[in-house]
Amino acid sequence: MPRQRRTILTGRVDLRTGSPALRTTPIFRFALAVMTTLCVAAPSRAQQTQTEEMERRARILATAPPDAAKVLFGRQQTGAPTSPRAIGSFARGCLAGATALPVDGDNWQVMRIARTRNWGHPDLIALLERLARRGPSVGWNGLLVGDISQPRGGPMLTGHASHQIGLDADIWLTPMPGRRLSRDERETMSATNVVASSWMDVDSEVWTPRHTAIIRAAAKESDVTRIFVNPAIKVALCREAGSDRSWLTKIRPMWGHNYHFHVRIACRDGDASCKDQDPPGAGDGCGKELQDWLALQRKAMFAPKRKGGGKPKPERFWTMDDLPGECRQVLVAR
């Protein structure tokens, strides 16, 4: 993937103007296409029930070659029994020595258990447990944890482009209820969409100061380098941040992310094969950059859709040759 496109997908783009010149660039058109797909489809994708997820996987497996990397990594049910290592980049890599977040904790519950995506780098798992314990002190009863990574990382059969090296985790914007959810509830219940129908701000009927508090608590964790939220959510966070705005630098607007927030930690010391992102730019990100994201989002949601457009290009399935060489050893480690 060209660097410009990869930058957009990872939330590092700074669309500084909404000028006609920008609107004619390939970058703008690509960003708009990506955002249209994610904003319109991501809510349903994020909320797939177990039955819907299995149907989607079956459709992909029917067309994917047997040596597709997402097929090989998607079949793994256990972590590679080696020392922990994040290998490659967030959107093209794998994970050795992963740890599974227990599906039940005092202050967390794993959702969509059947996906087997509750694995991550031990440092990320420790952070999630720590944040879960802190939750009640900021009014958040506990975490409902969505996708982290597969047992050995790598590309997933469905959903995420990132989450491949065990350093990303999705946390639902729904506080944990005061009871243990059943297996069926975890596979079928929906998270809460906190974004208003205008896509320009949060929904005042569901957004509370507790949402700001738990995202702020996550951002203040020293290991956290980025938190991806819908641009409309960042509007609320900018408004409600108070006098200490330093943590807002880590809050990055990203398409979708209206049902959950996405926590990312940096490559770990000593993981020479891990490719990190540059630190976010200075400032709280509440000015022109945020307004550009909102404008793009609103345009995608409400602008007239062009008819036709031709057939979508068939998916190109990555093979192991597309991933770092070390991922071959991770895949076969026993």
Secondary structure, DSSP 8 states (H G I E B T S, - for coil): --HHHHHHHTT--------HHHHTSHHHHHHHHHHHHHHHHHHHHHT--HHHHHHHHHHHHHHS-TT-HHHHHHT--S--SSS-EEEEETTEEEEES-EE--SEETTEEES-GGG--BEE-HHHHHHHHHHHHHGGGGT---EEE---B-TT-S--SSS-SS--SS-EEEEESS---SS---HHHHHH------B-TTSSSB-TTT--HHHHHHHHHHHTSTTEEEEEE-HHHHHHHHHH--S--GGGGGEEE-SS-SSEEEEEE---TT-TTB-------SS-S-SHHHHHHHHHHHHHHHS---S------------GGGS-THHHHHHH--
